Amino acid sequence: MGQVMQITLVCVVTALLAAAVRKGAPEAALLLGLAAAVAALLALSESLRSLMDFFAELTARAGVPNELFIPLYKTVGIALVVKVGSGLCKDAGAAALASAVEIAGAVCALLAALPLLQKAMDVLLELMG
Amino acid sequence: MDVDLIFRIAAIGILVAVLNQLLVRSGREEQAMMTTLAGLVVVLMMMVRQISELFQLIKTLFGF
């Protein structure tokens, strides 16, 4: 709970600073946004790690092979990076680049999920004979 | 959290903006442009390590 307050405060203060800097040096405002995003995500690392450990334990106890969940984790990571990256591109006023980043994220997420789709297809083909 | 870095970047941004204005007002546009570029490069150098750290974290965390 404290962490979310902390991150919110840092992001809001950074947004204010960026608004102050934007008139004189727009690129510095953008870098400020990038720095705050990176700092916030790095600050989240501990919580994220404990969450992932819990998920790993859960899958281990459920008896589901871990490789079934790896594509899921990868997709979450891709989504995290792509969301922030496309937001930064939009902040810089480059909506086309933001769309390119989002498309790249979608393609890479599908690629990461490909083993899973392959397995599902295998099961389906087996059922159909 | 790395709040120091954010404030440092904000300070550099303000400094660069003021220098830019000063140089533009005194008619040295190309030097103003150089100042802006130098500020950009300095801040980028400061951030590269953080960004690589973040990517490394995401790579290890999500099993890439």
N, CA and C atoms of all chains as a GROMACS GRO file, in nm:
protein
  579
    1MET      N    1   0.084  -0.121   0.000
    1MET     CA    2   0.000   0.000   0.000
    1MET      C    3   0.087   0.125   0.000
    2GLY      N    4   0.191   0.121   0.085
    2GLY     CA    5   0.282   0.237   0.090
    2GLY      C    6   0.352   0.257  -0.042
    3GLN      N    7   0.381   0.144  -0.107
    3GLN     CA    8   0.456   0.152  -0.232
    3GLN      C    9   0.375   0.221  -0.341
    4VAL      N   10   0.245   0.190  -0.345
    4VAL     CA   11   0.164   0.249  -0.451
    4VAL      C   12   0.153   0.400  -0.432
    5MET      N   13   0.144   0.441  -0.304
    5MET     CA   14   0.142   0.586  -0.274
    5MET      C   15   0.272   0.652  -0.321
    6GLN      N   16   0.383   0.581  -0.286
    6GLN     CA   17   0.515   0.632  -0.320
    6GLN      C   18   0.528   0.652  -0.471
    7ILE      N   19   0.489   0.547  -0.545
    7ILE     CA   20   0.504   0.553  -0.690
    7ILE      C   21   0.413   0.659  -0.749
    8THR      N   22   0.290   0.666  -0.695
    8THR     CA   23   0.198   0.768  -0.746
    8THR      C   24   0.253   0.907  -0.724
    9LEU      N   25   0.306   0.928  -0.603
    9LEU     CA   26   0.361   1.061  -0.572
    9LEU      C   27   0.477   1.095  -0.664
   10VAL      N   28   0.567   0.998  -0.681
   10VAL     CA   29   0.684   1.022  -0.766
   10VAL      C   30   0.639   1.055  -0.908
   11CYS      N   31   0.541   0.980  -0.957
   11CYS     CA   32   0.496   1.002  -1.096
   11CYS      C   33   0.429   1.138  -1.109
   12VAL      N   34   0.348   1.176  -1.010
   12VAL     CA   35   0.279   1.304  -1.019
   12VAL      C   36   0.378   1.419  -1.012
   13VAL      N   37   0.475   1.407  -0.919
   13VAL     CA   38   0.576   1.513  -0.907
   13VAL      C   39   0.658   1.523  -1.035
   14THR      N   40   0.690   1.406  -1.093
   14THR     CA   41   0.765   1.408  -1.219
   14THR      C   42   0.684   1.470  -1.331
   15ALA      N   43   0.553   1.443  -1.332
   15ALA     CA   44   0.468   1.503  -1.435
   15ALA      C   45   0.469   1.656  -1.421
   16LEU      N   46   0.465   1.701  -1.295
   16LEU     CA   47   0.471   1.846  -1.271
   16LEU      C   48   0.602   1.904  -1.320
   17LEU      N   49   0.713   1.836  -1.284
   17LEU     CA   50   0.844   1.882  -1.327
   17LEU      C   51   0.853   1.885  -1.479
   18ALA      N   52   0.799   1.780  -1.541
   18ALA     CA   53   0.804   1.774  -1.688
   18ALA      C   54   0.725   1.888  -1.749
   19ALA      N   55   0.610   1.919  -1.687
   19ALA     CA   56   0.530   2.030  -1.738
   19ALA      C   57   0.605   2.162  -1.725
   20ALA      N   58   0.685   2.173  -1.616
   20ALA     CA   59   0.762   2.296  -1.596
   20ALA      C   60   0.874   2.307  -1.698
   21VAL      N   61   0.935   2.193  -1.731
   21VAL     CA   62   1.052   2.192  -1.818
   21VAL      C   63   1.013   2.197  -1.966
   22ARG      N   64   0.888   2.152  -1.995
   22ARG     CA   65   0.850   2.127  -2.133
   22ARG      C   66   0.867   2.248  -2.225
   23LYS      N   67   0.838   2.366  -2.169
   23LYS     CA   68   0.842   2.486  -2.255
   23LYS      C   69   0.984   2.517  -2.303
   24GLY      N   70   1.080   2.502  -2.210
   24GLY     CA   71   1.217   2.534  -2.246
   24GLY      C   72   1.288   2.423  -2.319
   25ALA      N   73   1.273   2.300  -2.267
   25ALA     CA   74   1.346   2.188  -2.325
   25ALA      C   75   1.254   2.066  -2.330
   26PRO      N   76   1.180   2.052  -2.440
   26PRO     CA   77   1.081   1.943  -2.449
   26PRO      C   78   1.143   1.805  -2.439
   27GLU      N   79   1.268   1.791  -2.491
   27GLU     CA   80   1.328   1.656  -2.487
   27GLU      C   81   1.363   1.618  -2.344
   28ALA      N   82   1.398   1.717  -2.261
   28ALA     CA   83   1.426   1.687  -2.121
   28ALA      C   84   1.300   1.640  -2.049
   29ALA      N   85   1.186   1.699  -2.088
   29ALA     CA   86   1.059   1.655  -2.028
   29ALA      C   87   1.032   1.509  -2.060
   30LEU      N   88   1.062   1.472  -2.183
   30LEU     CA   89   1.042   1.333  -2.225
   30LEU      C   90   1.133   1.238  -2.148
   31LEU      N   91   1.261   1.281  -2.136
   31LEU     CA   92   1.357   1.198  -2.062
   31LEU      C   93   1.316   1.184  -1.916
   32LEU      N   94   1.258   1.291  -1.864
   32LEU     CA   95   1.208   1.288  -1.727
   32LEU      C   96   1.101   1.181  -1.712
   33GLY      N   97   1.010   1.178  -1.808
   33GLY     CA   98   0.906   1.076  -1.805
   33GLY      C   99   0.964   0.937  -1.812
   34LEU      N  100   1.063   0.920  -1.899
   34LEU     CA  101   1.128   0.790  -1.913
   34LEU      C  102   1.195   0.750  -1.781
   35ALA      N  103   1.266   0.845  -1.719
   35ALA     CA  104   1.336   0.816  -1.594
   35ALA      C  105   1.237   0.776  -1.486
   36ALA      N  106   1.125   0.849  -1.478
   36ALA     CA  107   1.027   0.817  -1.373
   36ALA      C  108   0.966   0.680  -1.397
   37ALA      N  109   0.939   0.648  -1.523
   37ALA     CA  110   0.880   0.517  -1.554
   37ALA      C  111   0.976   0.406  -1.514
   38VAL      N  112   1.104   0.424  -1.552
   38VAL     CA  113   1.204   0.321  -1.519
   38VAL      C  114   1.218   0.308  -1.368
   39ALA      N  115   1.224   0.422  -1.298
   39ALA     CA  116   1.241   0.418  -1.151
   39ALA      C  117   1.122   0.349  -1.086
   40ALA      N  118   1.002   0.380  -1.134
   40ALA     CA  119   0.882   0.320  -1.074
   40ALA      C  120   0.882   0.169  -1.096
   41LEU      N  121   0.916   0.127  -1.219
   41LEU     CA  122   0.915  -0.017  -1.246
   41LEU      C  123   1.024  -0.088  -1.166
   42LEU      N  124   1.142  -0.022  -1.152
   42LEU     CA  125   1.248  -0.084  -1.074
   42LEU      C  126   1.209  -0.092  -0.928
   43ALA      N  127   1.133   0.008  -0.880
   43ALA     CA  128   1.089   0.004  -0.741
   43ALA      C  129   0.989  -0.108  -0.719
   44LEU      N  130   0.919  -0.147  -0.826
   44LEU     CA  131   0.821  -0.254  -0.815
   44LEU      C  132   0.886  -0.392  -0.815
   45SER      N  133   1.018  -0.398  -0.838
   45SER     CA  134   1.080  -0.527  -0.867
   45SER      C  135   1.063  -0.626  -0.752
   46GLU      N  136   1.078  -0.577  -0.628
   46GLU     CA  137   1.070  -0.668  -0.514
   46GLU      C  138   0.931  -0.731  -0.504
   47SER      N  139   0.829  -0.646  -0.516
   47SER     CA  140   0.692  -0.698  -0.506
   47SER      C  141   0.664  -0.796  -0.619
   48LEU      N  142   0.712  -0.759  -0.737
   48LEU     CA  143   0.688  -0.844  -0.853
   48LEU      C  144   0.757  -0.980  -0.835
   49ARG      N  145   0.876  -0.973  -0.776
   49ARG     CA  146   0.951  -1.098  -0.756
   49ARG      C  147   0.877  -1.190  -0.659
   50SER      N  148   0.825  -1.132  -0.549
   50SER     CA  149   0.755  -1.218  -0.453
   50SER      C  150   0.627  -1.274  -0.515
   51LEU      N  151   0.563  -1.193  -0.598
   51LEU     CA  152   0.442  -1.240  -0.667
   51LEU      C  153   0.475  -1.357  -0.759
   52MET      N  154   0.584  -1.341  -0.835
   52MET     CA  155   0.622  -1.447  -0.927
   52MET      C  156   0.662  -1.574  -0.851
   53ASP      N  157   0.728  -1.556  -0.735
   53ASP     CA  158   0.764  -1.673  -0.654
   53ASP      C  159   0.638  -1.746  -0.609
   54PHE      N  160   0.538  -1.667  -0.570
   54PHE     CA  161   0.412  -1.730  -0.527
   54PHE      C  162   0.349  -1.808  -0.642
   55PHE      N  163   0.350  -1.749  -0.760
   55PHE     CA  164   0.290  -1.818  -0.875
   55PHE      C  165   0.367  -1.946  -0.906
   56ALA      N  166   0.500  -1.938  -0.893
   56ALA     CA  167   0.580  -2.058  -0.920
   56ALA      C  168   0.546  -2.167  -0.820
   57GLU      N  169   0.529  -2.129  -0.693
   57GLU     CA  170   0.493  -2.228  -0.591
   57GLU      C  171   0.355  -2.287  -0.620
   58LEU      N  172   0.265  -2.199  -0.661
   58LEU     CA  173   0.127  -2.244  -0.690
   58LEU      C  174   0.127  -2.346  -0.802
   59THR      N  175   0.201  -2.316  -0.910
   59THR     CA  176   0.202  -2.410  -1.022
   59THR      C  177   0.272  -2.540  -0.983
   60ALA      N  178   0.375  -2.527  -0.897
   60ALA     CA  179   0.445  -2.649  -0.854
   60ALA      C  180   0.351  -2.737  -0.772
   61ARG      N  181   0.270  -2.675  -0.685
   61ARG     CA  182   0.179  -2.753  -0.602
   61ARG      C  183   0.063  -2.809  -0.682
   62ALA      N  184   0.021  -2.736  -0.786
   62ALA     CA  185  -0.091  -2.783  -0.866
   62ALA      C  186  -0.050  -2.896  -0.959
   63GLY      N  187   0.081  -2.919  -0.970
   63GLY     CA  188   0.128  -3.027  -1.054
   63GLY      C  189   0.125  -2.995  -1.202
   64VAL      N  190   0.108  -2.867  -1.235
   64VAL     CA  191   0.110  -2.828  -1.376
   64VAL      C  192   0.256  -2.804  -1.414
   65PRO      N  193   0.300  -2.859  -1.527
   65PRO     CA  194   0.439  -2.832  -1.566
   65PRO      C  195   0.464  -2.683  -1.587
   66ASN      N  196   0.581  -2.641  -1.540
   66ASN     CA  197   0.611  -2.498  -1.538
   66ASN      C  198   0.621  -2.439  -1.679
   67GLU      N  199   0.660  -2.524  -1.776
   67GLU     CA  200   0.678  -2.468  -1.911
   67GLU      C  201   0.546  -2.425  -1.974
   68LEU      N  202   0.434  -2.472  -1.915
   68LEU     CA  203   0.305  -2.425  -1.965
   68LEU      C  204   0.282  -2.280  -1.926
   69PHE      N  205   0.345  -2.239  -1.815
   69PHE     CA  206   0.319  -2.104  -1.766
   69PHE      C  207   0.422  -2.003  -1.814
   70ILE      N  208   0.534  -2.053  -1.864
   70ILE     CA  209   0.639  -1.961  -1.907
   70ILE      C  210   0.592  -1.866  -2.018
   71PRO      N  211   0.518  -1.914  -2.120
   71PRO     CA  212   0.466  -1.819  -2.220
   71PRO      C  213   0.380  -1.710  -2.160
   72LEU      N  214   0.303  -1.747  -2.056
   72LEU     CA  215   0.217  -1.649  -1.989
   72LEU      C  216   0.301  -1.538  -1.924
   73TYR      N  217   0.406  -1.582  -1.852
   73TYR     CA  218   0.492  -1.483  -1.787
   73TYR      C  219   0.559  -1.393  -1.890
   74LYS      N  220   0.606  -1.459  -1.999
   74LYS     CA  221   0.673  -1.382  -2.104
   74LYS      C  222   0.579  -1.277  -2.161
   75THR      N  223   0.454  -1.316  -2.183
   75THR     CA  224   0.357  -1.223  -2.239
   75THR      C  225   0.333  -1.105  -2.146
   76VAL      N  226   0.328  -1.135  -2.016
   76VAL     CA  227   0.310  -1.026  -1.920
   76VAL      C  228   0.427  -0.928  -1.926
   77GLY      N  229   0.549  -0.984  -1.935
   77GLY     CA  230   0.667  -0.898  -1.945
   77GLY      C  231   0.664  -0.812  -2.070
   78ILE      N  232   0.627  -0.874  -2.182
   78ILE     CA  233   0.619  -0.800  -2.308
   78ILE      C  234   0.516  -0.688  -2.297
   79ALA      N  235   0.402  -0.720  -2.237
   79ALA     CA  236   0.296  -0.620  -2.223
   79ALA      C  237   0.344  -0.501  -2.140
   80LEU      N  238   0.419  -0.533  -2.034
   80LEU     CA  239   0.471  -0.428  -1.945
   80LEU      C  240   0.560  -0.331  -2.023
   81VAL      N  241   0.655  -0.388  -2.096
   81VAL     CA  242   0.751  -0.304  -2.169
   81VAL      C  243   0.680  -0.224  -2.278
   82VAL      N  244   0.591  -0.294  -2.351
   82VAL     CA  245   0.527  -0.230  -2.467
   82VAL      C  246   0.435  -0.117  -2.423
   83LYS      N  247   0.364  -0.140  -2.312
   83LYS     CA  248   0.271  -0.037  -2.265
   83LYS      C  249   0.346   0.093  -2.232
   84VAL      N  250   0.454   0.077  -2.156
   84VAL     CA  251   0.531   0.196  -2.117
   84VAL      C  252   0.596   0.260  -2.240
   85GLY      N  253   0.653   0.174  -2.326
   85GLY     CA  254   0.721   0.227  -2.444
   85GLY      C  255   0.628   0.302  -2.537
   86SER      N  256   0.510   0.247  -2.561
   86SER     CA  257   0.418   0.314  -2.652
   86SER      C  258   0.364   0.441  -2.589
   87GLY      N  259   0.345   0.439  -2.457
   87GLY     CA  260   0.304   0.561  -2.389
   87GLY      C  261   0.406   0.672  -2.402
   88LEU      N  262   0.535   0.634  -2.392
   88LEU     CA  263   0.641   0.734  -2.406
   88LEU      C  264   0.643   0.790  -2.548
   89CYS      N  265   0.624   0.701  -2.646
   89CYS     CA  266   0.622   0.747  -2.785
   89CYS      C  267   0.506   0.845  -2.806
   90LYS      N  268   0.390   0.813  -2.746
   90LYS     CA  269   0.275   0.903  -2.760
   90LYS      C  270   0.303   1.037  -2.694
   91ASP      N  271   0.372   1.032  -2.578
   91ASP     CA  272   0.409   1.156  -2.509
   91ASP      C  273   0.496   1.243  -2.598
   92ALA      N  274   0.584   1.176  -2.675
   92ALA     CA  275   0.672   1.251  -2.763
   92ALA      C  276   0.601   1.299  -2.888
   93GLY      N  277   0.473   1.263  -2.900
   93GLY     CA  278   0.397   1.308  -3.016
   93GLY      C  279   0.415   1.222  -3.138
   94ALA      N  280   0.471   1.102  -3.118
   94ALA     CA  281   0.492   1.013  -3.232
   94ALA      C  282   0.394   0.897  -3.222
   95ALA      N  283   0.271   0.922  -3.264
   95ALA     CA  284   0.167   0.820  -3.252
   95ALA      C  285   0.195   0.702  -3.343
   96ALA      N  286   0.258   0.728  -3.457
   96ALA     CA  287   0.287   0.620  -3.551
   96ALA      C  288   0.387   0.522  -3.489
   97LEU      N  289   0.489   0.578  -3.422
   97LEU     CA  290   0.588   0.491  -3.356
   97LEU      C  291   0.523   0.412  -3.244
   98ALA      N  292   0.430   0.478  -3.173
   98ALA     CA  293   0.359   0.408  -3.066
   98ALA      C  294   0.283   0.289  -3.122
   99SER      N  295   0.217   0.310  -3.238
   99SER     CA  296   0.145   0.198  -3.300
   99SER      C  297   0.241   0.088  -3.340
  100ALA      N  298   0.358   0.128  -3.393
  100ALA     CA  299   0.457   0.027  -3.433
  100ALA      C  300   0.501  -0.055  -3.313
  101VAL      N  301   0.524   0.014  -3.201
  101VAL     CA  302   0.565  -0.057  -3.079
  101VAL      C  303   0.457  -0.154  -3.035
  102GLU      N  304   0.330  -0.108  -3.042
  102GLU     CA  305   0.221  -0.196  -2.999
  102GLU      C  306   0.209  -0.318  -3.089
  103ILE      N  307   0.225  -0.295  -3.220
  103ILE     CA  308   0.216  -0.409  -3.313
  103ILE      C  309   0.330  -0.506  -3.287
  104ALA      N  310   0.451  -0.451  -3.265
  104ALA     CA  311   0.565  -0.538  -3.235
  104ALA      C  312   0.538  -0.619  -3.108
  105GLY      N  313   0.478  -0.553  -3.008
  105GLY     CA  314   0.446  -0.624  -2.885
  105GLY      C  315   0.346  -0.735  -2.909
  106ALA      N  316   0.244  -0.708  -2.991
  106ALA     CA  317   0.143  -0.811  -3.018
  106ALA      C  318   0.207  -0.929  -3.090
  107VAL      N  319   0.292  -0.899  -3.190
  107VAL     CA  320   0.356  -1.007  -3.266
  107VAL      C  321   0.445  -1.090  -3.174
  108CYS      N  322   0.524  -1.021  -3.090
  108CYS     CA  323   0.616  -1.094  -3.003
  108CYS      C  324   0.540  -1.172  -2.897
  109ALA      N  325   0.428  -1.118  -2.851
  109ALA     CA  326   0.348  -1.192  -2.752
  109ALA      C  327   0.292  -1.319  -2.814
  110LEU      N  328   0.243  -1.307  -2.939
  110LEU     CA  329   0.192  -1.426  -3.008
  110LEU      C  330   0.303  -1.527  -3.029
  111LEU      N  331   0.422  -1.475  -3.061
  111LEU     CA  332   0.538  -1.563  -3.082
  111LEU      C  333   0.574  -1.635  -2.952
  112ALA      N  334   0.565  -1.561  -2.841
  112ALA     CA  335   0.597  -1.622  -2.712
  112ALA      C  336   0.494  -1.727  -2.676
  113ALA      N  337   0.369  -1.706  -2.721
  113ALA     CA  338   0.262  -1.800  -2.687
  113ALA      C  339   0.252  -1.914  -2.787
  114LEU      N  340   0.342  -1.913  -2.885
  114LEU     CA  341   0.333  -2.013  -2.992
  114LEU      C  342   0.344  -2.157  -2.942
  115PRO      N  343   0.437  -2.188  -2.848
  115PRO     CA  344   0.444  -2.326  -2.798
  115PRO      C  345   0.313  -2.372  -2.737
  116LEU      N  346   0.248  -2.278  -2.668
  116LEU     CA  347   0.119  -2.310  -2.606
  116LEU      C  348   0.014  -2.343  -2.712
  117LEU      N  349   0.009  -2.259  -2.815
  117LEU     CA  350  -0.087  -2.281  -2.923
  117LEU      C  351  -0.058  -2.414  -2.993
  118GLN      N  352   0.073  -2.441  -3.008
  118GLN     CA  353   0.114  -2.566  -3.072
  118GLN      C  354   0.063  -2.686  -2.991
  119LYS      N  355   0.079  -2.675  -2.859
  119LYS     CA  356   0.034  -2.786  -2.772
  119LYS      C  357  -0.116  -2.804  -2.783
  120ALA      N  358  -0.190  -2.689  -2.782
  120ALA     CA  359  -0.335  -2.697  -2.792
  120ALA      C  360  -0.375  -2.762  -2.924
  121MET      N  361  -0.302  -2.726  -3.031
  121MET     CA  362  -0.333  -2.784  -3.161
  121MET      C  363  -0.305  -2.933  -3.160
  122ASP      N  364  -0.196  -2.973  -3.095
  122ASP     CA  365  -0.163  -3.115  -3.087
  122ASP      C  366  -0.273  -3.192  -3.017
  123VAL      N  367  -0.320  -3.137  -2.904
  123VAL     CA  368  -0.427  -3.204  -2.829
  123VAL      C  369  -0.552  -3.217  -2.916
  124LEU      N  370  -0.581  -3.109  -2.987
  124LEU     CA  371  -0.700  -3.107  -3.072
  124LEU      C  372  -0.691  -3.213  -3.181
  125LEU      N  373  -0.574  -3.220  -3.244
  125LEU     CA  374  -0.554  -3.316  -3.352
  125LEU      C  375  -0.563  -3.458  -3.299
  126GLU      N  376  -0.511  -3.476  -3.174
  126GLU     CA  377  -0.516  -3.609  -3.116
  126GLU      C  378  -0.660  -3.650  -3.090
  127LEU      N  379  -0.739  -3.555  -3.043
  127LEU     CA  380  -0.880  -3.585  -3.013
  127LEU      C  381  -0.957  -3.618  -3.140
  128MET      N  382  -0.921  -3.547  -3.247
  128MET     CA  383  -0.993  -3.571  -3.372
  128MET      C  384  -0.948  -3.699  -3.440
  129GLY      N  385  -0.846  -3.760  -3.384
  129GLY     CA  386  -0.799  -3.886  -3.442
  129GLY      C  387  -0.689  -3.857  -3.536
  130MET      N  388   1.366   0.379  -0.406
  130MET     CA  389   1.342   0.423  -0.543
  130MET      C  390   1.445   0.529  -0.582
  131ASP      N  391   1.472   0.535  -0.710
  131ASP     CA  392   1.578   0.623  -0.758
  131ASP      C  393   1.523   0.763  -0.785
  132VAL      N  394   1.480   0.831  -0.677
  132VAL     CA  395   1.420   0.963  -0.698
  132VAL      C  396   1.525   1.067  -0.732
  133ASP      N  397   1.647   1.043  -0.679
  133ASP     CA  398   1.757   1.137  -0.704
  133ASP      C  399   1.778   1.158  -0.853
  134LEU      N  400   1.772   1.047  -0.926
  134LEU     CA  401   1.797   1.054  -1.071
  134LEU      C  402   1.694   1.145  -1.138
  135ILE      N  403   1.568   1.132  -1.094
  135ILE     CA  404   1.461   1.213  -1.156
  135ILE      C  405   1.487   1.361  -1.131
  136PHE      N  406   1.523   1.393  -1.004
  136PHE     CA  407   1.546   1.534  -0.973
  136PHE      C  408   1.669   1.587  -1.046
  137ARG      N  409   1.770   1.498  -1.059
  137ARG     CA  410   1.889   1.540  -1.132
  137ARG      C  411   1.854   1.573  -1.278
  138ILE      N  412   1.772   1.488  -1.336
  138ILE     CA  413   1.734   1.512  -1.477
  138ILE      C  414   1.652   1.639  -1.489
  139ALA      N  415   1.563   1.661  -1.391
  139ALA     CA  416   1.483   1.784  -1.394
  139ALA      C  417   1.574   1.906  -1.384
  140ALA      N  418   1.675   1.898  -1.295
  140ALA     CA  419   1.768   2.011  -1.280
  140ALA      C  420   1.842   2.037  -1.410
  141ILE      N  421   1.888   1.928  -1.473
  141ILE     CA  422   1.959   1.945  -1.600
  141ILE      C  423   1.867   2.006  -1.705
  142GLY      N  424   1.741   1.962  -1.703
  142GLY     CA  425   1.645   2.016  -1.799
  142GLY      C  426   1.626   2.165  -1.781
  143ILE      N  427   1.610   2.208  -1.656
  143ILE     CA  428   1.590   2.351  -1.628
  143ILE      C  429   1.713   2.430  -1.669
  144LEU      N  430   1.832   2.375  -1.634
  144LEU     CA  431   1.959   2.441  -1.668
  144LEU      C  432   1.971   2.458  -1.819
  145VAL      N  433   1.942   2.349  -1.890
  145VAL     CA  434   1.954   2.352  -2.036
  145VAL      C  435   1.855   2.453  -2.095
  146ALA      N  436   1.734   2.457  -2.037
  146ALA     CA  437   1.634   2.550  -2.089
  146ALA      C  438   1.680   2.694  -2.070
  147VAL      N  439   1.733   2.724  -1.950
  147VAL     CA  440   1.778   2.860  -1.923
  147VAL      C  441   1.896   2.898  -2.014
  148LEU      N  442   1.993   2.806  -2.025
  148LEU     CA  443   2.108   2.832  -2.111
  148LEU      C  444   2.064   2.853  -2.256
  149ASN      N  445   1.969   2.770  -2.296
  149ASN     CA  446   1.917   2.778  -2.432
  149ASN      C  447   1.859   2.917  -2.459
  150GLN      N  448   1.775   2.962  -2.364
  150GLN     CA  449   1.712   3.093  -2.379
  150GLN      C  450   1.818   3.204  -2.387
  151LEU      N  451   1.917   3.191  -2.295
  151LEU     CA  452   2.023   3.292  -2.288
  151LEU      C  453   2.098   3.300  -2.420
  152LEU      N  454   2.135   3.184  -2.471
  152LEU     CA  455   2.215   3.181  -2.593
  152LEU      C  456   2.134   3.226  -2.714
  153VAL      N  457   2.005   3.189  -2.714
  153VAL     CA  458   1.920   3.231  -2.826
  153VAL      C  459   1.903   3.383  -2.824
  154ARG      N  460   1.881   3.437  -2.702
  154ARG     CA  461   1.862   3.582  -2.691
  154ARG      C  462   1.986   3.661  -2.735
  155SER      N  463   2.106   3.601  -2.706
  155SER     CA  464   2.227   3.670  -2.744
  155SER      C  465   2.268   3.637  -2.887
  156GLY      N  466   2.180   3.571  -2.959
  156GLY     CA  467   2.202   3.552  -3.101
  156GLY      C  468   2.295   3.439  -3.138
  157ARG      N  469   2.319   3.344  -3.045
  157ARG     CA  470   2.408   3.233  -3.080
  157ARG      C  471   2.324   3.105  -3.087
  158GLU      N  472   2.252   3.097  -3.197
  158GLU     CA  473   2.157   2.986  -3.210
  158GLU      C  474   2.226   2.850  -3.215
  159GLU      N  475   2.339   2.845  -3.288
  159GLU     CA  476   2.400   2.712  -3.303
  159GLU      C  477   2.458   2.663  -3.170
  160GLN      N  478   2.510   2.757  -3.090
  160GLN     CA  479   2.558   2.714  -2.958
  160GLN      C  480   2.445   2.669  -2.868
  161ALA      N  481   2.330   2.736  -2.883
  161ALA     CA  482   2.212   2.694  -2.806
  161ALA      C  483   2.173   2.552  -2.843
  162MET      N  484   2.176   2.525  -2.972
  162MET     CA  485   2.145   2.391  -3.022
  162MET      C  486   2.242   2.288  -2.966
  163MET      N  487   2.372   2.326  -2.964
  163MET     CA  488   2.475   2.236  -2.910
  163MET      C  489   2.450   2.209  -2.762
  164THR      N  490   2.411   2.313  -2.689
  164THR     CA  491   2.382   2.295  -2.545
  164THR      C  492   2.268   2.197  -2.526
  165THR      N  493   2.164   2.216  -2.606
  165THR     CA  494   2.050   2.125  -2.594
  165THR      C  495   2.093   1.982  -2.620
  166LEU      N  496   2.173   1.966  -2.724
  166LEU     CA  497   2.218   1.831  -2.762
  166LEU      C  498   2.304   1.771  -2.652
  167ALA      N  499   2.395   1.854  -2.595
  167ALA     CA  500   2.483   1.805  -2.490
  167ALA      C  501   2.403   1.762  -2.367
  168GLY      N  502   2.303   1.842  -2.332
  168GLY     CA  503   2.218   1.805  -2.219
  168GLY      C  504   2.148   1.674  -2.243
  169LEU      N  505   2.099   1.659  -2.365
  169LEU     CA  506   2.029   1.535  -2.402
  169LEU      C  507   2.120   1.415  -2.387
  170VAL      N  508   2.243   1.429  -2.439
  170VAL     CA  509   2.337   1.316  -2.435
  170VAL      C  510   2.374   1.283  -2.290
  171VAL      N  511   2.397   1.388  -2.209
  171VAL     CA  512   2.434   1.364  -2.068
  171VAL      C  513   2.324   1.287  -1.997
  172VAL      N  514   2.198   1.333  -2.017
  172VAL     CA  515   2.088   1.266  -1.948
  172VAL      C  516   2.071   1.124  -2.000
  173LEU      N  517   2.089   1.105  -2.130
  173LEU     CA  518   2.076   0.971  -2.186
  173LEU      C  519   2.183   0.878  -2.126
  174MET      N  520   2.306   0.930  -2.112
  174MET     CA  521   2.413   0.848  -2.053
  174MET      C  522   2.377   0.809  -1.911
  175MET      N  523   2.312   0.903  -1.838
  175MET     CA  524   2.274   0.872  -1.702
  175MET      C  525   2.168   0.763  -1.697
  176MET      N  526   2.084   0.762  -1.802
  176MET     CA  527   1.969   0.672  -1.796
  176MET      C  528   1.995   0.534  -1.853
  177VAL      N  529   2.099   0.523  -1.936
  177VAL     CA  530   2.119   0.397  -2.007
  177VAL      C  531   2.133   0.280  -1.909
  178ARG      N  532   2.209   0.304  -1.801
  178ARG     CA  533   2.231   0.194  -1.706
  178ARG      C  534   2.100   0.152  -1.640
  179GLN      N  535   2.020   0.252  -1.604
  179GLN     CA  536   1.892   0.220  -1.540
  179GLN      C  537   1.803   0.138  -1.632
  180ILE      N  538   1.800   0.181  -1.759
  180ILE     CA  539   1.713   0.112  -1.854
  180ILE      C  540   1.760  -0.032  -1.873
  181SER      N  541   1.893  -0.048  -1.883
  181SER     CA  542   1.942  -0.185  -1.902
  181SER      C  543   1.913  -0.269  -1.779
  182GLU      N  544   1.920  -0.205  -1.662
  182GLU     CA  545   1.887  -0.277  -1.539
  182GLU      C  546   1.742  -0.323  -1.541
  183LEU      N  547   1.654  -0.232  -1.587
  183LEU     CA  548   1.512  -0.266  -1.594
  183LEU      C  549   1.488  -0.382  -1.690
  184PHE      N  550   1.552  -0.376  -1.806
  184PHE     CA  551   1.532  -0.483  -1.904
  184PHE      C  552   1.586  -0.616  -1.850
  185GLN      N  553   1.701  -0.607  -1.780
  185GLN     CA  554   1.758  -0.728  -1.721
  185GLN      C  555   1.663  -0.788  -1.618
  186LEU      N  556   1.604  -0.698  -1.538
  186LEU     CA  557   1.510  -0.743  -1.436
  186LEU      C  558   1.391  -0.813  -1.499
  187ILE      N  559   1.336  -0.751  -1.605
  187ILE     CA  560   1.219  -0.810  -1.670
  187ILE      C  561   1.256  -0.944  -1.732
  188LYS      N  562   1.378  -0.948  -1.789
  188LYS     CA  563   1.421  -1.074  -1.851
  188LYS      C  564   1.430  -1.185  -1.747
  189THR      N  565   1.491  -1.156  -1.631
  189THR     CA  566   1.506  -1.262  -1.532
  189THR      C  567   1.372  -1.296  -1.468
  190LEU      N  568   1.290  -1.195  -1.448
  190LEU     CA  569   1.165  -1.215  -1.374
  190LEU      C  570   1.065  -1.297  -1.454
  191PHE      N  571   1.055  -1.267  -1.583
  191PHE     CA  572   0.953  -1.332  -1.664
  191PHE      C  573   1.008  -1.448  -1.746
  192GLY      N  574   1.129  -1.491  -1.713
  192GLY     CA  575   1.181  -1.613  -1.772
  192GLY      C  576   1.212  -1.607  -1.919
  193PHE      N  577   1.266  -1.496  -1.966
  193PHE     CA  578   1.303  -1.490  -2.108
  193PHE      C  579   1.433  -1.565  -2.132
   0.00000   0.00000   0.00000
